[in-house]
Amino acid sequence: MTPGPAHPDPLPPRAGGRKMLDDMGGADAVLARARADVEAGEYRRAAEAPDRALLAEPGHAGIRALLAETCEQLGYGCESAAWRNAYLNAAQELRIGPPGLRMHSTISRETAPALTPAQLFGVLAVRRDGLAAQHESLRIALRLEDLGEDWVLALEHGALTWTPGPARAGAALSLRMDKAALAAAVCGDRSLPDSVEAGEIAAEGDLGALRRLSGWIAAPQPVFNIVEPTPGRDL
């Protein structure tokens, strides 16, 4: 945590950017001051206000162009390759958007069967959309018939956890399946709700809970914004 009484609980980024714009007289005023800093060679200072202003007005072409130019100059002046890459990637994102890359899954049909149930649950957990599920609470009991194992999946405050053993109480849904059905869901071959409909998984209870959980499991995204907020995220 950054020390100082103003830092433990700052305004959210977008609200803070809007407040800064209002205090400085709007986006055009911020642009004019930042341009003066660029002309004076004060690139680090020139990047600060436009970076925050862009959160409030992402479509302002002048601020985008100036911040891209500033990041480019900062990148050219870096000895550190990591810093240089960060600055130049930021400049590229501001000008043409993030690079387009194809996603290659690291979990294949060949590797998934070799993973333990706990490892498969872990893959699902890191893929869950915590913000979308932050206000939800549910418990699902699973029986892996071929392994003779019982597990409980619990979603609380956006975090998905798994515990070995039968559910004592409070499970919205009970599922009976083979490990192969769980591996297929992790690989993306067939979702758990689809496996229920296909008869590969026996379900008892609230199927809506399984559909909600499946809807909160997102595919990994290899490309993401480093300057602007990720689309759809409320900042």
Salt bridges, closest charged atoms under 4 A:
ASP23 OD1 - LYS19 NZ 3.69
ASP28 OD1 - HIS60 NE2 3.10
ASP37 OD2 - ARG45 NE 3.57
GLU57 OE2 - ARG18 NH1 3.50
GLU69 OE1 - ARG35 NH1 3.34
GLU72 OE2 - ARG95 NH1 3.00
ASP129 OD1 - ARG233 NH1 3.11
GLU145 OE1 - ARG143 NE 3.97
GLU145 OE2 - ARG176 NE 2.66
ASP150 OD2 - ARG143 NH1 2.90
ASP189 OD1 - ARG109 NH2 3.05
GLU200 OE2 - ARG190 NH1 2.55
ASP206 OD2 - ARG212 NH2 3.98
GLU228 OE1 - ARG64 NH1 2.92
